[in-house]
Amino acid sequence: MSNTSAIEKKYNKWIVILSITIPVVVGALFGVNLRRLGFDVEPLTFLPPIYASINALTAVILLAALWAIKNKKIKLHEKLMKTAILCSVLFLIMYVSYHMTSDSTKFGGEGVVRYVYYFILITHIVLSIIIIPFVLITYVRALAQRFDMHKKIARITFPIWLYVAISGVIVYIMISPYYS
């Protein structure tokens, strides 16, 4: 008997496709500035505090979902996790939209704070790429009702996702004084 359920097999190729496509597309679009290409679009400079707030909300939702599952509130946990995924998708759309219409902001801090900022930024970026397949696999295992395997990977997924959400807020707070 196979260790992979039919549902997992059905979604495995999508997990691989999305885990590769999302970072590649985001990376490619990050380098596209519509204004520099001659499009008459307004810079979406209002978005950074919104998507930082969505990151903060994601962190709160993840913590609430952990509380829910520890208290055997399975339906609430399920709803919260779907909401956390939706928040992450909304964040990504806004983040890409901002960078496609606005010039990147340079961090102006100096000394030790500069190293701290770049450490947080780089780990945030790397882990935000790594978390994609973890979230998808964790979600699919729940869909497949393979809760033993879901719980096993969720123990890895949760802290990474929480770090990505919180570090996104920290990066925003640290760079926000330098927005023009």
VMD Tcl script that builds the backbone (N, CA, C; Angstrom):
set m [mol new atoms 540]
animate dup $m
set s [atomselect $m all]
$s set {name element resname resid chain x y z} {
  {N N MET 1 A 0.831 -1.181 0.000}
  {CA C MET 1 A 0.000 0.000 0.000}
  {C C MET 1 A 0.880 1.251 0.000}
  {N N SER 2 A 0.533 2.228 -0.828}
  {CA C SER 2 A 1.297 3.451 -0.979}
  {C C SER 2 A 1.124 4.358 0.236}
  {N N ASN 3 A 2.183 5.074 0.585}
  {CA C ASN 3 A 2.116 6.034 1.680}
  {C C ASN 3 A 1.486 7.357 1.247}
  {N N THR 4 A 1.299 7.547 -0.043}
  {CA C THR 4 A 0.726 8.786 -0.571}
  {C C THR 4 A -0.708 8.527 -0.989}
  {N N SER 5 A -1.628 9.364 -0.502}
  {CA C SER 5 A -3.040 9.200 -0.834}
  {C C SER 5 A -3.314 9.704 -2.254}
  {N N ALA 6 A -4.487 9.377 -2.772}
  {CA C ALA 6 A -4.888 9.813 -4.110}
  {C C ALA 6 A -4.960 11.344 -4.175}
  {N N ILE 7 A -5.455 11.956 -3.118}
  {CA C ILE 7 A -5.543 13.420 -3.088}
  {C C ILE 7 A -4.149 14.032 -3.145}
  {N N GLU 8 A -3.229 13.464 -2.361}
  {CA C GLU 8 A -1.857 13.980 -2.371}
  {C C GLU 8 A -1.225 13.823 -3.754}
  {N N LYS 9 A -1.426 12.675 -4.378}
  {CA C LYS 9 A -0.885 12.448 -5.725}
  {C C LYS 9 A -1.464 13.451 -6.708}
  {N N LYS 10 A -2.761 13.733 -6.566}
  {CA C LYS 10 A -3.440 14.695 -7.449}
  {C C LYS 10 A -2.800 16.077 -7.346}
  {N N TYR 11 A -2.424 16.486 -6.139}
  {CA C TYR 11 A -1.911 17.844 -5.925}
  {C C TYR 11 A -0.389 17.953 -5.956}
  {N N ASN 12 A 0.330 16.841 -5.922}
  {CA C ASN 12 A 1.792 16.899 -5.872}
  {C C ASN 12 A 2.399 17.688 -7.024}
  {N N LYS 13 A 1.903 17.488 -8.236}
  {CA C LYS 13 A 2.484 18.224 -9.366}
  {C C LYS 13 A 2.200 19.719 -9.233}
  {N N TRP 14 A 1.023 20.070 -8.676}
  {CA C TRP 14 A 0.700 21.488 -8.473}
  {C C TRP 14 A 1.582 22.101 -7.398}
  {N N ILE 15 A 1.905 21.329 -6.393}
  {CA C ILE 15 A 2.805 21.815 -5.348}
  {C C ILE 15 A 4.164 22.150 -5.960}
  {N N VAL 16 A 4.680 21.253 -6.795}
  {CA C VAL 16 A 5.970 21.481 -7.448}
  {C C VAL 16 A 5.886 22.687 -8.380}
  {N N ILE 17 A 4.850 22.735 -9.206}
  {CA C ILE 17 A 4.693 23.840 -10.165}
  {C C ILE 17 A 4.613 25.177 -9.435}
  {N N LEU 18 A 3.760 25.272 -8.426}
  {CA C LEU 18 A 3.601 26.534 -7.697}
  {C C LEU 18 A 4.845 26.903 -6.902}
  {N N SER 19 A 5.508 25.902 -6.344}
  {CA C SER 19 A 6.707 26.159 -5.545}
  {C C SER 19 A 7.849 26.714 -6.391}
  {N N ILE 20 A 7.848 26.413 -7.662}
  {CA C ILE 20 A 8.864 26.943 -8.580}
  {C C ILE 20 A 8.363 28.222 -9.242}
  {N N THR 21 A 7.127 28.200 -9.724}
  {CA C THR 21 A 6.578 29.318 -10.498}
  {C C THR 21 A 6.436 30.590 -9.670}
  {N N ILE 22 A 5.916 30.485 -8.460}
  {CA C ILE 22 A 5.679 31.692 -7.658}
  {C C ILE 22 A 6.973 32.485 -7.438}
  {N N PRO 23 A 8.043 31.877 -6.932}
  {CA C PRO 23 A 9.268 32.674 -6.753}
  {C C PRO 23 A 9.851 33.202 -8.069}
  {N N VAL 24 A 9.772 32.405 -9.133}
  {CA C VAL 24 A 10.317 32.849 -10.418}
  {C C VAL 24 A 9.517 34.045 -10.946}
  {N N VAL 25 A 8.194 33.945 -10.901}
  {CA C VAL 25 A 7.346 35.032 -11.399}
  {C C VAL 25 A 7.512 36.278 -10.534}
  {N N VAL 26 A 7.513 36.108 -9.216}
  {CA C VAL 26 A 7.697 37.254 -8.320}
  {C C VAL 26 A 9.061 37.902 -8.584}
  {N N GLY 27 A 10.093 37.090 -8.719}
  {CA C GLY 27 A 11.426 37.620 -9.010}
  {C C GLY 27 A 11.464 38.368 -10.333}
  {N N ALA 28 A 10.827 37.815 -11.344}
  {CA C ALA 28 A 10.799 38.464 -12.655}
  {C C ALA 28 A 10.006 39.771 -12.603}
  {N N LEU 29 A 8.839 39.725 -11.969}
  {CA C LEU 29 A 8.005 40.924 -11.888}
  {C C LEU 29 A 8.620 41.990 -10.992}
  {N N PHE 30 A 9.394 41.554 -10.011}
  {CA C PHE 30 A 10.071 42.495 -9.112}
  {C C PHE 30 A 10.986 43.417 -9.909}
  {N N GLY 31 A 11.550 42.892 -10.991}
  {CA C GLY 31 A 12.455 43.674 -11.828}
  {C C GLY 31 A 11.754 44.499 -12.894}
  {N N VAL 32 A 10.434 44.392 -12.967}
  {CA C VAL 32 A 9.667 45.134 -13.976}
  {C C VAL 32 A 9.059 46.363 -13.313}
  {N N ASN 33 A 9.425 47.536 -13.816}
  {CA C ASN 33 A 8.813 48.768 -13.329}
  {C C ASN 33 A 8.018 49.360 -14.487}
  {N N LEU 34 A 6.704 49.321 -14.363}
  {CA C LEU 34 A 5.823 49.760 -15.449}
  {C C LEU 34 A 6.063 51.221 -15.832}
  {N N ARG 35 A 6.372 52.061 -14.862}
  {CA C ARG 35 A 6.610 53.476 -15.154}
  {C C ARG 35 A 7.869 53.662 -15.986}
  {N N ARG 36 A 8.919 52.892 -15.665}
  {CA C ARG 36 A 10.154 52.992 -16.452}
  {C C ARG 36 A 9.979 52.418 -17.852}
  {N N LEU 37 A 8.970 51.561 -18.017}
  {CA C LEU 37 A 8.686 50.996 -19.341}
  {C C LEU 37 A 7.770 51.910 -20.166}
  {N N GLY 38 A 7.394 53.063 -19.602}
  {CA C GLY 38 A 6.603 54.034 -20.339}
  {C C GLY 38 A 5.106 53.991 -20.063}
  {N N PHE 39 A 4.666 53.112 -19.174}
  {CA C PHE 39 A 3.243 53.064 -18.850}
  {C C PHE 39 A 2.910 54.212 -17.894}
  {N N ASP 40 A 1.759 54.809 -18.112}
  {CA C ASP 40 A 1.311 55.922 -17.276}
  {C C ASP 40 A 0.507 55.371 -16.102}
  {N N VAL 41 A 1.222 54.890 -15.085}
  {CA C VAL 41 A 0.565 54.349 -13.898}
  {C C VAL 41 A 1.044 55.123 -12.676}
  {N N GLU 42 A 0.149 55.306 -11.755}
  {CA C GLU 42 A 0.496 55.952 -10.498}
  {C C GLU 42 A 1.274 54.974 -9.629}
  {N N PRO 43 A 2.317 55.443 -8.967}
  {CA C PRO 43 A 3.015 54.560 -8.028}
  {C C PRO 43 A 2.074 54.203 -6.875}
  {N N LEU 44 A 2.048 52.956 -6.523}
  {CA C LEU 44 A 1.158 52.481 -5.464}
  {C C LEU 44 A 1.869 52.578 -4.115}
  {N N THR 45 A 2.282 53.798 -3.784}
  {CA C THR 45 A 3.089 54.036 -2.586}
  {C C THR 45 A 2.317 53.835 -1.287}
  {N N PHE 46 A 1.009 53.721 -1.370}
  {CA C PHE 46 A 0.189 53.497 -0.174}
  {C C PHE 46 A 0.199 52.026 0.260}
  {N N LEU 47 A 0.719 51.132 -0.574}
  {CA C LEU 47 A 0.627 49.698 -0.285}
  {C C LEU 47 A 1.536 49.163 0.828}
  {N N PRO 48 A 2.785 49.628 0.983}
  {CA C PRO 48 A 3.645 49.004 1.999}
  {C C PRO 48 A 3.045 48.899 3.403}
  {N N PRO 49 A 2.416 49.946 3.956}
  {CA C PRO 49 A 1.846 49.742 5.294}
  {C C PRO 49 A 0.677 48.760 5.291}
  {N N ILE 50 A -0.006 48.659 4.157}
  {CA C ILE 50 A -1.121 47.709 4.069}
  {C C ILE 50 A -0.594 46.285 4.028}
  {N N TYR 51 A 0.404 46.033 3.175}
  {CA C TYR 51 A 0.880 44.653 3.119}
  {C C TYR 51 A 1.693 44.280 4.354}
  {N N ALA 52 A 2.301 45.257 5.018}
  {CA C ALA 52 A 2.947 44.961 6.299}
  {C C ALA 52 A 1.896 44.595 7.346}
  {N N SER 53 A 0.772 45.290 7.315}
  {CA C SER 53 A -0.331 44.975 8.235}
  {C C SER 53 A -0.900 43.593 7.955}
  {N N ILE 54 A -0.951 43.227 6.686}
  {CA C ILE 54 A -1.422 41.884 6.334}
  {C C ILE 54 A -0.445 40.832 6.856}
  {N N ASN 55 A 0.844 41.122 6.811}
  {CA C ASN 55 A 1.831 40.210 7.400}
  {C C ASN 55 A 1.600 40.078 8.897}
  {N N ALA 56 A 1.350 41.196 9.571}
  {CA C ALA 56 A 1.082 41.154 11.017}
  {C C ALA 56 A -0.187 40.351 11.291}
  {N N LEU 57 A -1.216 40.575 10.489}
  {CA C LEU 57 A -2.463 39.833 10.648}
  {C C LEU 57 A -2.233 38.336 10.427}
  {N N THR 58 A -1.413 38.000 9.453}
  {CA C THR 58 A -1.084 36.590 9.198}
  {C C THR 58 A -0.449 35.961 10.436}
  {N N ALA 59 A 0.472 36.677 11.071}
  {CA C ALA 59 A 1.118 36.153 12.281}
  {C C ALA 59 A 0.088 35.913 13.380}
  {N N VAL 60 A -0.818 36.860 13.560}
  {CA C VAL 60 A -1.860 36.714 14.583}
  {C C VAL 60 A -2.765 35.532 14.254}
  {N N ILE 61 A -3.128 35.399 12.985}
  {CA C ILE 61 A -3.993 34.290 12.557}
  {C C ILE 61 A -3.293 32.951 12.786}
  {N N LEU 62 A -2.008 32.880 12.465}
  {CA C LEU 62 A -1.259 31.635 12.687}
  {C C LEU 62 A -1.242 31.260 14.166}
  {N N LEU 63 A -1.039 32.236 15.016}
  {CA C LEU 63 A -1.046 31.966 16.461}
  {C C LEU 63 A -2.436 31.544 16.930}
  {N N ALA 64 A -3.470 32.183 16.393}
  {CA C ALA 64 A -4.848 31.805 16.751}
  {C C ALA 64 A -5.158 30.392 16.263}
  {N N ALA 65 A -4.658 30.049 15.081}
  {CA C ALA 65 A -4.877 28.702 14.534}
  {C C ALA 65 A -4.173 27.650 15.383}
  {N N LEU 66 A -2.984 27.975 15.868}
  {CA C LEU 66 A -2.276 27.060 16.769}
  {C C LEU 66 A -3.088 26.873 18.053}
  {N N TRP 67 A -3.572 27.970 18.620}
  {CA C TRP 67 A -4.414 27.889 19.825}
  {C C TRP 67 A -5.646 27.020 19.539}
  {N N ALA 68 A -6.283 27.243 18.373}
  {CA C ALA 68 A -7.508 26.506 18.027}
  {C C ALA 68 A -7.253 25.005 17.961}
  {N N ILE 69 A -6.192 24.599 17.299}
  {CA C ILE 69 A -5.949 23.163 17.156}
  {C C ILE 69 A -5.540 22.542 18.494}
  {N N LYS 70 A -4.792 23.285 19.301}
  {CA C LYS 70 A -4.406 22.762 20.621}
  {C C LYS 70 A -5.633 22.596 21.523}
  {N N ASN 71 A -6.691 23.356 21.243}
  {CA C ASN 71 A -7.929 23.277 22.018}
  {C C ASN 71 A -9.008 22.482 21.275}
  {N N LYS 72 A -8.567 21.707 20.287}
  {CA C LYS 72 A -9.438 20.790 19.534}
  {C C LYS 72 A -10.601 21.494 18.831}
  {N N LYS 73 A -10.389 22.729 18.436}
  {CA C LYS 73 A -11.375 23.502 17.676}
  {C C LYS 73 A -10.978 23.385 16.195}
  {N N ILE 74 A -11.246 22.204 15.639}
  {CA C ILE 74 A -10.734 21.829 14.321}
  {C C ILE 74 A -11.308 22.708 13.214}
  {N N LYS 75 A -12.606 22.956 13.216}
  {CA C LYS 75 A -13.217 23.791 12.168}
  {C C LYS 75 A -12.668 25.213 12.210}
  {N N LEU 76 A -12.497 25.751 13.418}
  {CA C LEU 76 A -11.920 27.093 13.560}
  {C C LEU 76 A -10.486 27.095 13.037}
  {N N HIS 77 A -9.709 26.078 13.392}
  {CA C HIS 77 A -8.337 25.950 12.895}
  {C C HIS 77 A -8.317 25.946 11.368}
  {N N GLU 78 A -9.199 25.150 10.780}
  {CA C GLU 78 A -9.274 25.059 9.322}
  {C C GLU 78 A -9.583 26.424 8.704}
  {N N LYS 79 A -10.554 27.131 9.242}
  {CA C LYS 79 A -10.927 28.457 8.715}
  {C C LYS 79 A -9.780 29.453 8.877}
  {N N LEU 80 A -9.130 29.410 10.018}
  {CA C LEU 80 A -8.012 30.321 10.254}
  {C C LEU 80 A -6.855 30.046 9.300}
  {N N MET 81 A -6.568 28.782 9.054}
  {CA C MET 81 A -5.462 28.450 8.141}
  {C C MET 81 A -5.779 28.874 6.710}
  {N N LYS 82 A -7.008 28.681 6.281}
  {CA C LYS 82 A -7.401 29.150 4.940}
  {C C LYS 82 A -7.283 30.665 4.858}
  {N N THR 83 A -7.639 31.343 5.945}
  {CA C THR 83 A -7.527 32.804 5.984}
  {C C THR 83 A -6.061 33.228 5.940}
  {N N ALA 84 A -5.193 32.503 6.639}
  {CA C ALA 84 A -3.757 32.812 6.617}
  {C C ALA 84 A -3.190 32.646 5.202}
  {N N ILE 85 A -3.619 31.618 4.504}
  {CA C ILE 85 A -3.178 31.419 3.120}
  {C C ILE 85 A -3.675 32.568 2.251}
  {N N LEU 86 A -4.938 32.947 2.410}
  {CA C LEU 86 A -5.493 34.074 1.656}
  {C C LEU 86 A -4.713 35.353 1.941}
  {N N CYS 87 A -4.406 35.603 3.201}
  {CA C CYS 87 A -3.617 36.789 3.559}
  {C C CYS 87 A -2.257 36.769 2.870}
  {N N SER 88 A -1.624 35.614 2.823}
  {CA C SER 88 A -0.321 35.507 2.169}
  {C C SER 88 A -0.427 35.787 0.677}
  {N N VAL 89 A -1.495 35.322 0.058}
  {CA C VAL 89 A -1.712 35.592 -1.374}
  {C C VAL 89 A -1.958 37.090 -1.593}
  {N N LEU 90 A -2.790 37.698 -0.747}
  {CA C LEU 90 A -3.047 39.144 -0.851}
  {C C LEU 90 A -1.768 39.942 -0.662}
  {N N PHE 91 A -0.958 39.543 0.319}
  {CA C PHE 91 A 0.332 40.192 0.530}
  {C C PHE 91 A 1.155 40.151 -0.752}
  {N N LEU 92 A 1.256 38.977 -1.335}
  {CA C LEU 92 A 2.088 38.795 -2.519}
  {C C LEU 92 A 1.608 39.666 -3.681}
  {N N ILE 93 A 0.304 39.719 -3.895}
  {CA C ILE 93 A -0.262 40.551 -4.969}
  {C C ILE 93 A 0.076 42.023 -4.733}
  {N N MET 94 A -0.107 42.490 -3.498}
  {CA C MET 94 A 0.182 43.896 -3.195}
  {C C MET 94 A 1.669 44.202 -3.275}
  {N N TYR 95 A 2.481 43.280 -2.798}
  {CA C TYR 95 A 3.934 43.461 -2.824}
  {C C TYR 95 A 4.429 43.604 -4.260}
  {N N VAL 96 A 3.987 42.716 -5.120}
  {CA C VAL 96 A 4.395 42.769 -6.528}
  {C C VAL 96 A 3.847 44.027 -7.186}
  {N N SER 97 A 2.600 44.372 -6.897}
  {CA C SER 97 A 1.991 45.581 -7.479}
  {C C SER 97 A 2.774 46.829 -7.081}
  {N N TYR 98 A 3.150 46.908 -5.827}
  {CA C TYR 98 A 3.942 48.051 -5.366}
  {C C TYR 98 A 5.257 48.143 -6.130}
  {N N HIS 99 A 5.978 47.023 -6.202}
  {CA C HIS 99 A 7.296 47.050 -6.838}
  {C C HIS 99 A 7.229 47.211 -8.349}
  {N N MET 100 A 6.091 46.907 -8.952}
  {CA C MET 100 A 5.948 47.119 -10.398}
  {C C MET 100 A 5.596 48.576 -10.735}
  {N N THR 101 A 5.220 49.356 -9.725}
  {CA C THR 101 A 4.812 50.741 -9.986}
  {C C THR 101 A 5.673 51.762 -9.247}
  {N N SER 102 A 6.567 51.309 -8.411}
  {CA C SER 102 A 7.353 52.224 -7.575}
  {C C SER 102 A 8.821 51.827 -7.601}
  {N N ASP 103 A 9.674 52.821 -7.396}
  {CA C ASP 103 A 11.100 52.533 -7.290}
  {C C ASP 103 A 11.375 51.874 -5.952}
  {N N SER 104 A 12.343 50.977 -5.933}
  {CA C SER 104 A 12.716 50.327 -4.677}
  {C C SER 104 A 13.284 51.355 -3.715}
  {N N THR 105 A 13.013 51.145 -2.450}
  {CA C THR 105 A 13.521 52.027 -1.395}
  {C C THR 105 A 14.823 51.453 -0.870}
  {N N LYS 106 A 15.814 52.297 -0.781}
  {CA C LYS 106 A 17.109 51.883 -0.239}
  {C C LYS 106 A 17.092 52.058 1.276}
  {N N PHE 107 A 17.641 51.084 1.993}
  {CA C PHE 107 A 17.736 51.193 3.440}
  {C C PHE 107 A 18.834 52.189 3.775}
  {N N GLY 108 A 18.538 53.145 4.632}
  {CA C GLY 108 A 19.487 54.209 4.948}
  {C C GLY 108 A 20.202 54.064 6.270}
  {N N GLY 109 A 19.889 53.003 6.997}
  {CA C GLY 109 A 20.533 52.824 8.303}
  {C C GLY 109 A 22.019 52.524 8.153}
  {N N GLU 110 A 22.755 52.825 9.211}
  {CA C GLU 110 A 24.204 52.613 9.187}
  {C C GLU 110 A 24.645 51.795 10.385}
  {N N GLY 111 A 25.857 51.296 10.302}
  {CA C GLY 111 A 26.435 50.560 11.417}
  {C C GLY 111 A 25.784 49.205 11.622}
  {N N VAL 112 A 25.680 48.801 12.881}
  {CA C VAL 112 A 25.155 47.484 13.243}
  {C C VAL 112 A 23.723 47.293 12.745}
  {N N VAL 113 A 22.916 48.360 12.815}
  {CA C VAL 113 A 21.507 48.246 12.404}
  {C C VAL 113 A 21.395 47.844 10.929}
  {N N ARG 114 A 22.346 48.261 10.128}
  {CA C ARG 114 A 22.361 47.895 8.703}
  {C C ARG 114 A 22.528 46.381 8.549}
  {N N TYR 115 A 23.456 45.805 9.306}
  {CA C TYR 115 A 23.679 44.357 9.263}
  {C C TYR 115 A 22.467 43.597 9.786}
  {N N VAL 116 A 21.853 44.112 10.837}
  {CA C VAL 116 A 20.646 43.496 11.389}
  {C C VAL 116 A 19.534 43.528 10.346}
  {N N TYR 117 A 19.338 44.689 9.719}
  {CA C TYR 117 A 18.300 44.829 8.692}
  {C C TYR 117 A 18.516 43.815 7.564}
  {N N TYR 118 A 19.725 43.769 7.028}
  {CA C TYR 118 A 19.973 42.871 5.897}
  {C C TYR 118 A 19.896 41.399 6.307}
  {N N PHE 119 A 20.284 41.075 7.527}
  {CA C PHE 119 A 20.119 39.697 8.002}
  {C C PHE 119 A 18.635 39.326 8.025}
  {N N ILE 120 A 17.827 40.197 8.610}
  {CA C ILE 120 A 16.382 39.930 8.683}
  {C C ILE 120 A 15.786 39.879 7.277}
  {N N LEU 121 A 16.150 40.821 6.425}
  {CA C LEU 121 A 15.624 40.864 5.055}
  {C C LEU 121 A 15.983 39.600 4.273}
  {N N ILE 122 A 17.243 39.216 4.315}
  {CA C ILE 122 A 17.690 38.049 3.540}
  {C C ILE 122 A 17.045 36.764 4.062}
  {N N THR 123 A 17.000 36.592 5.383}
  {CA C THR 123 A 16.350 35.387 5.913}
  {C C THR 123 A 14.857 35.395 5.605}
  {N N HIS 124 A 14.250 36.579 5.641}
  {CA C HIS 124 A 12.820 36.708 5.287}
  {C C HIS 124 A 12.593 36.259 3.841}
  {N N ILE 125 A 13.414 36.747 2.927}
  {CA C ILE 125 A 13.254 36.414 1.505}
  {C C ILE 125 A 13.489 34.920 1.267}
  {N N VAL 126 A 14.583 34.407 1.781}
  {CA C VAL 126 A 14.908 32.987 1.577}
  {C C VAL 126 A 13.817 32.093 2.157}
  {N N LEU 127 A 13.397 32.375 3.375}
  {CA C LEU 127 A 12.375 31.539 4.007}
  {C C LEU 127 A 11.000 31.725 3.368}
  {N N SER 128 A 10.733 32.908 2.790}
  {CA C SER 128 A 9.450 33.096 2.109}
  {C C SER 128 A 9.367 32.247 0.840}
  {N N ILE 129 A 10.492 31.908 0.280}
  {CA C ILE 129 A 10.526 31.002 -0.876}
  {C C ILE 129 A 10.403 29.555 -0.390}
  {N N ILE 130 A 11.162 29.230 0.651}
  {CA C ILE 130 A 11.163 27.874 1.196}
  {C C ILE 130 A 9.794 27.486 1.746}
  {N N ILE 131 A 9.062 28.449 2.299}
  {CA C ILE 131 A 7.791 28.135 2.958}
  {C C ILE 131 A 6.700 27.713 1.976}
  {N N ILE 132 A 6.803 28.107 0.741}
  {CA C ILE 132 A 5.731 27.819 -0.234}
  {C C ILE 132 A 5.410 26.321 -0.305}
  {N N PRO 133 A 6.381 25.455 -0.611}
  {CA C PRO 133 A 6.007 24.029 -0.667}
  {C C PRO 133 A 5.571 23.479 0.690}
  {N N PHE 134 A 6.144 23.999 1.771}
  {CA C PHE 134 A 5.741 23.519 3.095}
  {C C PHE 134 A 4.272 23.819 3.369}
  {N N VAL 135 A 3.842 25.045 3.077}
  {CA C VAL 135 A 2.430 25.407 3.283}
  {C C VAL 135 A 1.539 24.539 2.408}
  {N N LEU 136 A 1.917 24.383 1.148}
  {CA C LEU 136 A 1.088 23.604 0.224}
  {C C LEU 136 A 1.005 22.133 0.633}
  {N N ILE 137 A 2.121 21.553 0.999}
  {CA C ILE 137 A 2.121 20.147 1.426}
  {C C ILE 137 A 1.305 19.981 2.714}
  {N N THR 138 A 1.496 20.902 3.655}
  {CA C THR 138 A 0.747 20.838 4.914}
  {C C THR 138 A -0.745 20.922 4.642}
  {N N TYR 139 A -1.133 21.826 3.760}
  {CA C TYR 139 A -2.548 22.012 3.428}
  {C C TYR 139 A -3.124 20.770 2.735}
  {N N VAL 140 A -2.378 20.236 1.789}
  {CA C VAL 140 A -2.855 19.058 1.046}
  {C C VAL 140 A -2.974 17.846 1.972}
  {N N ARG 141 A -2.059 17.703 2.900}
  {CA C ARG 141 A -2.162 16.579 3.848}
  {C C ARG 141 A -3.411 16.704 4.712}
  {N N ALA 142 A -3.798 17.922 5.042}
  {CA C ALA 142 A -5.049 18.120 5.788}
  {C C ALA 142 A -6.239 17.791 4.893}
  {N N LEU 143 A -6.188 18.236 3.640}
  {CA C LEU 143 A -7.262 17.913 2.684}
  {C C LEU 143 A -7.426 16.404 2.532}
  {N N ALA 144 A -6.301 15.722 2.501}
  {CA C ALA 144 A -6.304 14.265 2.334}
  {C C ALA 144 A -6.659 13.545 3.636}
  {N N GLN 145 A -6.847 14.316 4.689}
  {CA C GLN 145 A -7.151 13.774 6.021}
  {C C GLN 145 A -6.055 12.846 6.527}
  {N N ARG 146 A -4.833 13.174 6.161}
  {CA C ARG 146 A -3.653 12.462 6.656}
  {C C ARG 146 A -3.089 13.275 7.816}
  {N N PHE 147 A -3.866 13.344 8.891}
  {CA C PHE 147 A -3.576 14.254 9.982}
  {C C PHE 147 A -2.286 13.921 10.721}
  {N N ASP 148 A -1.888 12.653 10.727}
  {CA C ASP 148 A -0.609 12.301 11.333}
  {C C ASP 148 A 0.536 12.964 10.569}
  {N N MET 149 A 0.474 12.891 9.233}
  {CA C MET 149 A 1.505 13.496 8.393}
  {C C MET 149 A 1.357 15.026 8.359}
  {N N HIS 150 A 0.124 15.492 8.419}
  {CA C HIS 150 A -0.152 16.933 8.459}
  {C C HIS 150 A 0.509 17.542 9.702}
  {N N LYS 151 A 0.303 16.908 10.826}
  {CA C LYS 151 A 0.850 17.406 12.093}
  {C C LYS 151 A 2.381 17.392 12.062}
  {N N LYS 152 A 2.929 16.351 11.471}
  {CA C LYS 152 A 4.385 16.207 11.408}
  {C C LYS 152 A 5.018 17.371 10.630}
  {N N ILE 153 A 4.472 17.685 9.459}
  {CA C ILE 153 A 5.054 18.770 8.661}
  {C C ILE 153 A 4.646 20.145 9.193}
  {N N ALA 154 A 3.474 20.226 9.825}
  {CA C ALA 154 A 3.027 21.511 10.391}
  {C C ALA 154 A 3.994 21.993 11.471}
  {N N ARG 155 A 4.645 21.071 12.150}
  {CA C ARG 155 A 5.628 21.445 13.177}
  {C C ARG 155 A 6.834 22.165 12.566}
  {N N ILE 156 A 7.074 21.930 11.290}
  {CA C ILE 156 A 8.150 22.622 10.566}
  {C C ILE 156 A 7.585 23.882 9.901}
  {N N THR 157 A 6.428 23.738 9.277}
  {CA C THR 157 A 5.813 24.839 8.540}
  {C C THR 157 A 5.484 26.025 9.441}
  {N N PHE 158 A 4.859 25.762 10.574}
  {CA C PHE 158 A 4.385 26.832 11.454}
  {C C PHE 158 A 5.474 27.828 11.849}
  {N N PRO 159 A 6.593 27.390 12.438}
  {CA C PRO 159 A 7.579 28.394 12.871}
  {C C PRO 159 A 8.216 29.164 11.712}
  {N N ILE 160 A 8.393 28.497 10.585}
  {CA C ILE 160 A 8.968 29.203 9.432}
  {C C ILE 160 A 7.988 30.259 8.928}
  {N N TRP 161 A 6.721 29.875 8.767}
  {CA C TRP 161 A 5.697 30.806 8.280}
  {C C TRP 161 A 5.535 31.965 9.256}
  {N N LEU 162 A 5.527 31.669 10.536}
  {CA C LEU 162 A 5.404 32.721 11.547}
  {C C LEU 162 A 6.596 33.676 11.469}
  {N N TYR 163 A 7.801 33.133 11.307}
  {CA C TYR 163 A 8.987 33.979 11.158}
  {C C TYR 163 A 8.872 34.869 9.929}
  {N N VAL 164 A 8.425 34.311 8.812}
  {CA C VAL 164 A 8.278 35.091 7.579}
  {C C VAL 164 A 7.286 36.233 7.797}
  {N N ALA 165 A 6.168 35.940 8.436}
  {CA C ALA 165 A 5.158 36.971 8.678}
  {C C ALA 165 A 5.705 38.068 9.594}
  {N N ILE 166 A 6.323 37.693 10.695}
  {CA C ILE 166 A 6.837 38.680 11.650}
  {C C ILE 166 A 8.022 39.449 11.082}
  {N N SER 167 A 8.918 38.749 10.417}
  {CA C SER 167 A 10.094 39.434 9.858}
  {C C SER 167 A 9.691 40.399 8.750}
  {N N GLY 168 A 8.614 40.110 8.034}
  {CA C GLY 168 A 8.111 41.054 7.034}
  {C C GLY 168 A 7.695 42.370 7.667}
  {N N VAL 169 A 7.060 42.288 8.824}
  {CA C VAL 169 A 6.661 43.491 9.557}
  {C C VAL 169 A 7.905 44.240 10.045}
  {N N ILE 170 A 8.867 43.519 10.563}
  {CA C ILE 170 A 10.100 44.153 11.062}
  {C C ILE 170 A 10.840 44.854 9.923}
  {N N VAL 171 A 10.930 44.202 8.773}
  {CA C VAL 171 A 11.583 44.812 7.614}
  {C C VAL 171 A 10.865 46.119 7.244}
  {N N TYR 172 A 9.538 46.077 7.216}
  {CA C TYR 172 A 8.775 47.291 6.897}
  {C C TYR 172 A 9.055 48.398 7.919}
  {N N ILE 173 A 9.012 48.062 9.192}
  {CA C ILE 173 A 9.246 49.073 10.239}
  {C C ILE 173 A 10.638 49.675 10.093}
  {N N MET 174 A 11.625 48.829 9.791}
  {CA C MET 174 A 12.988 49.311 9.684}
  {C C MET 174 A 13.221 50.177 8.440}
  {N N ILE 175 A 12.531 49.880 7.349}
  {CA C ILE 175 A 12.765 50.638 6.113}
  {C C ILE 175 A 11.793 51.802 5.946}
  {N N SER 176 A 10.685 51.798 6.666}
  {CA C SER 176 A 9.666 52.822 6.466}
  {C C SER 176 A 10.165 54.270 6.603}
  {N N PRO 177 A 11.138 54.574 7.460}
  {CA C PRO 177 A 11.602 55.975 7.502}
  {C C PRO 177 A 12.269 56.430 6.206}
  {N N TYR 178 A 12.626 55.489 5.342}
  {CA C TYR 178 A 13.367 55.826 4.128}
  {C C TYR 178 A 12.488 55.867 2.883}
  {N N TYR 179 A 11.175 55.594 3.040}
  {CA C TYR 179 A 10.269 55.729 1.905}
  {C C TYR 179 A 10.185 57.196 1.528}
  {N N SER 180 A 10.199 57.454 0.204}
  {CA C SER 180 A 10.105 58.860 -0.224}
  {C C SER 180 A 8.697 59.221 -0.596}
}
mol reanalyze $m
mol bondsrecalc $m
mol representation Tube
mol addrep $m
